[in-house]
Amino acid sequence: MQNLIYLVGDLATRECYVIDACWDCKGIHSYARRSKMRIVGAISTHYHFDHTGGVPPGPFRGMVFGPFGGSADARVPGLHEMAKDFNASPHCHGLEVGRVAAQCQLSEEDIVPLAQRQLLPLGSAGVIEVLHTPGHSGGSICLCVRLRASGAADADAPLSTVGTSAHALIVGDTIFPGSCGRLDLPDSDTNAMFDSLQALRQLDDSITVYPGHAYGGMDTTVAKEKSTGLLRPFSREQWRAMHG
């Protein structure tokens, strides 16, 4: 299980967000420092432990995770360490705040709740737009990185998508090249995933898509997924037939 972790920031302010910070928080922080960036927030695309850290659920508890040991109470580093050791505010969709807090040994007040179409600042570079894409989990989100043309607005201007263009889509476990995240988990929802994929299909073809794992490849594009992946057109009935 190779996790893909992303830093998204503004080269002018040198501030950035880390997406799905987990497993090697010290390494993530060191990489940001070497890049002369300061992590101001840690955003989780969904609450599963391989994206947030914390104590794994029953089926995974006691398994050996590299240096983290195999005891029943072994914890995977993640949002807890990003918040307490590196002062990076944890963020996740509001529907999953309670689960993330319990799993990561944080209080709910420690976590910034996110909602559909919420904008997070990237200084003068642009904004991150939150897209609620339930399916793999009820609070799964994708993060659309929208960049401004150089000099289009200053860092203190009100947050807006006006004057921005979508550049990248960080999708967690919603999309993989040619497929989507698992839908056989207790809180997965096949119908919700259909609706989420239909919504993502409306995005510009040119957007590069960055998944949470390297299942099928390290990245893809909206255009490619419309052609050969699960953003291609099909009916709800066809989707249901695909998933038995």
C-alpha positions as CSV (number, residue, x, y, z in Angstrom):
1,M,0.0,0.0,0.0
2,Q,2.0,3.0,-1.3
3,N,0.4,6.3,-0.1
4,L,0.9,9.4,-2.1
5,I,1.2,12.6,0.0
6,Y,1.1,16.1,-1.5
7,L,2.3,19.6,-0.5
8,V,0.4,22.4,-2.1
9,G,1.4,26.0,-1.4
10,D,2.4,29.5,-2.5
11,L,6.1,30.1,-3.4
12,A,5.7,33.8,-2.4
13,T,4.5,33.3,1.2
14,R,6.3,29.9,1.5
15,E,3.2,28.5,3.2
16,C,1.6,25.2,2.2
17,Y,-0.9,22.5,3.1
18,V,0.0,18.9,3.3
19,I,-2.6,16.4,1.9
20,D,-3.1,13.0,3.7
21,A,-0.1,13.4,6.0
22,C,0.6,10.0,7.4
23,W,3.2,7.3,8.2
24,D,6.3,9.5,8.2
25,C,5.4,12.9,9.6
26,K,9.0,13.8,10.5
27,G,10.0,13.1,6.9
28,I,7.1,15.2,5.6
29,H,8.2,18.1,7.8
30,S,11.8,17.7,6.9
31,Y,10.9,17.7,3.2
32,A,8.9,20.9,3.6
33,R,11.8,22.6,5.5
34,R,14.3,21.5,2.8
35,S,11.9,23.1,0.3
36,K,11.8,26.2,2.4
37,M,8.0,25.8,2.9
38,R,6.1,26.0,6.2
39,I,3.2,23.6,6.6
40,V,0.2,25.5,8.0
41,G,-2.5,22.9,7.6
42,A,-2.9,19.1,7.2
43,I,-5.9,18.1,5.1
44,S,-7.3,14.5,5.1
45,T,-9.3,13.5,2.1
46,H,-11.2,10.9,4.3
47,Y,-11.0,9.4,7.7
48,H,-9.4,6.0,6.9
49,F,-6.3,5.4,9.1
50,D,-3.9,5.2,6.2
51,H,-4.7,8.8,5.4
52,T,-5.1,10.2,8.9
53,G,-2.9,8.0,11.1
54,G,-4.1,6.7,14.5
55,V,-5.0,3.3,15.7
56,P,-6.0,1.0,12.8
57,P,-9.5,-0.6,12.9
58,G,-10.1,-4.2,13.8
59,P,-9.2,-5.9,10.6
60,F,-5.8,-4.2,10.5
61,R,-5.1,-3.9,14.3
62,G,-2.0,-5.9,15.3
63,M,-0.6,-6.1,11.8
64,V,3.1,-5.0,11.4
65,F,3.4,-1.6,9.8
66,G,7.1,-1.2,9.2
67,P,8.7,0.6,12.1
68,F,5.4,1.1,13.9
69,G,5.2,-2.4,15.4
70,G,2.5,-5.0,15.5
71,S,1.0,-4.6,18.9
72,A,-2.8,-4.3,19.3
73,D,-2.5,-0.6,20.2
74,A,0.1,0.4,17.7
75,R,-0.5,3.8,16.2
76,V,0.3,5.1,12.8
77,P,1.7,8.7,12.9
78,G,-0.5,11.2,11.2
79,L,-2.7,14.2,12.0
80,H,-2.0,13.9,15.8
81,E,1.7,14.4,15.2
82,M,1.2,17.1,12.5
83,A,-0.9,19.1,15.0
84,K,1.0,18.5,18.2
85,D,4.6,18.3,16.9
86,F,4.5,20.6,13.9
87,N,1.6,23.0,14.6
88,A,-0.2,22.1,11.4
89,S,-4.0,22.5,11.8
90,P,-5.9,19.3,10.9
91,H,-8.7,19.6,8.4
92,C,-11.3,17.1,7.2
93,H,-14.9,17.1,6.0
94,G,-17.3,18.1,8.8
95,L,-19.1,14.7,8.6
96,E,-15.9,12.9,9.7
97,V,-14.6,15.2,12.4
98,G,-15.8,13.0,15.2
99,R,-14.2,9.9,13.7
100,V,-10.9,11.6,12.9
101,A,-10.7,13.1,16.4
102,A,-11.3,9.7,18.1
103,Q,-8.9,7.8,15.8
104,C,-6.1,10.3,16.0
105,Q,-6.5,11.1,19.7
106,L,-7.4,14.8,19.1
107,S,-10.3,16.8,20.3
108,E,-13.0,17.8,17.8
109,E,-12.1,21.4,18.5
110,D,-8.6,20.7,17.2
111,I,-9.9,19.9,13.7
112,V,-11.1,22.4,11.1
113,P,-14.3,21.1,9.5
114,L,-14.6,21.5,5.7
115,A,-17.7,21.7,3.5
116,Q,-18.6,21.6,-0.1
117,R,-17.2,24.5,-2.2
118,Q,-15.2,25.9,0.8
119,L,-12.1,27.8,-0.3
120,L,-8.7,27.6,1.4
121,P,-6.1,30.3,0.6
122,L,-2.9,29.7,-1.3
123,G,-1.7,33.3,-0.8
124,S,-1.5,35.2,-4.1
125,A,-1.2,31.9,-6.0
126,G,-4.8,30.9,-5.8
127,V,-7.1,28.8,-3.7
128,I,-7.9,25.2,-2.9
129,E,-11.6,24.4,-3.5
130,V,-13.1,21.6,-1.5
131,L,-15.4,19.2,-3.4
132,H,-17.5,16.8,-1.3
133,T,-17.3,13.4,-3.1
134,P,-18.9,10.8,-0.9
135,G,-18.8,7.1,-2.0
136,H,-15.6,5.5,-0.7
137,S,-16.6,7.1,2.7
138,G,-19.4,9.5,3.6
139,G,-17.0,12.5,4.1
140,S,-14.6,11.9,1.2
141,I,-13.4,15.0,-0.4
142,C,-11.4,16.0,-3.5
143,L,-9.3,19.2,-3.5
144,C,-9.3,21.3,-6.7
145,V,-6.2,23.5,-6.9
146,R,-7.1,26.7,-8.7
147,L,-4.3,29.1,-9.7
148,R,-4.5,32.7,-10.6
149,A,-2.7,34.4,-13.5
150,S,0.4,36.1,-12.1
151,G,-0.6,39.4,-10.5
152,A,-4.3,38.8,-10.8
153,A,-5.0,39.4,-7.1
154,D,-3.1,40.0,-3.9
155,A,-3.0,37.7,-0.9
156,D,-5.3,39.8,1.1
157,A,-8.2,39.8,-1.4
158,P,-11.4,38.0,-0.5
159,L,-11.3,34.3,-1.3
160,S,-12.8,33.7,-4.7
161,T,-12.5,31.4,-7.7
162,V,-12.9,34.4,-10.0
163,G,-9.8,34.8,-12.1
164,T,-8.6,31.3,-11.3
165,S,-8.3,28.2,-13.4
166,A,-8.3,24.6,-12.2
167,H,-4.8,23.2,-12.4
168,A,-4.9,19.9,-10.4
169,L,-7.3,17.7,-8.5
170,I,-6.2,15.7,-5.5
171,V,-8.7,13.0,-5.1
172,G,-7.7,10.7,-2.2
173,D,-9.4,7.3,-2.8
174,T,-12.2,8.7,-4.9
175,I,-10.5,8.1,-8.3
176,F,-7.6,5.9,-9.4
177,P,-6.4,5.7,-13.0
178,G,-9.1,3.5,-14.6
179,S,-11.0,2.8,-11.3
180,C,-12.3,4.2,-8.1
181,G,-12.0,3.6,-4.4
182,R,-13.4,0.5,-2.7
183,L,-17.1,0.4,-2.3
184,D,-17.4,-2.8,-0.1
185,L,-16.5,-1.1,3.2
186,P,-19.1,-0.6,5.9
187,D,-19.8,3.1,5.2
188,S,-19.2,3.0,1.5
189,D,-22.1,4.0,-0.8
190,T,-22.2,2.9,-4.4
191,N,-25.0,5.3,-5.4
192,A,-23.2,8.2,-3.8
193,M,-20.0,7.3,-5.7
194,F,-22.0,7.4,-8.9
195,D,-23.2,10.9,-8.2
196,S,-19.7,12.0,-7.2
197,L,-18.1,10.7,-10.4
198,Q,-20.8,12.4,-12.4
199,A,-20.0,15.7,-10.7
200,L,-16.3,15.3,-11.3
201,R,-17.0,14.5,-15.0
202,Q,-18.0,18.2,-15.4
203,L,-14.5,19.4,-14.7
204,D,-12.1,20.6,-17.4
205,D,-10.4,17.8,-19.4
206,S,-7.0,19.4,-18.9
207,I,-6.9,18.9,-15.1
208,T,-4.3,16.6,-13.8
209,V,-5.7,14.1,-11.2
210,Y,-3.5,13.0,-8.3
211,P,-4.8,9.9,-6.4
212,G,-4.1,8.8,-2.8
213,H,-2.4,5.6,-3.8
214,A,-0.4,4.5,-6.9
215,Y,-3.1,1.9,-8.0
216,G,-2.9,2.0,-11.7
217,G,-0.4,4.9,-11.9
218,M,0.9,8.0,-10.1
219,D,-1.5,10.4,-11.9
220,T,-4.0,10.7,-14.7
221,T,-6.1,13.5,-16.2
222,V,-9.8,14.2,-16.3
223,A,-9.7,13.7,-20.1
224,K,-8.2,10.2,-19.8
225,E,-10.7,9.1,-17.1
226,K,-13.5,10.4,-19.3
227,S,-12.1,8.2,-22.1
228,T,-11.1,5.0,-20.4
229,G,-11.9,5.4,-16.7
230,L,-14.9,5.8,-14.5
231,L,-15.6,9.4,-15.6
232,R,-16.8,8.0,-19.0
233,P,-20.6,8.4,-19.6
234,F,-22.8,5.6,-18.3
235,S,-26.2,5.4,-16.7
236,R,-27.0,4.7,-13.1
237,E,-28.4,1.3,-14.1
238,Q,-25.1,0.5,-15.9
239,W,-23.2,1.5,-12.8
240,R,-25.4,-0.6,-10.5
241,A,-24.8,-3.6,-12.9
242,M,-21.1,-3.0,-12.7
243,H,-21.2,-3.3,-8.9
244,G,-23.6,-6.3,-8.7
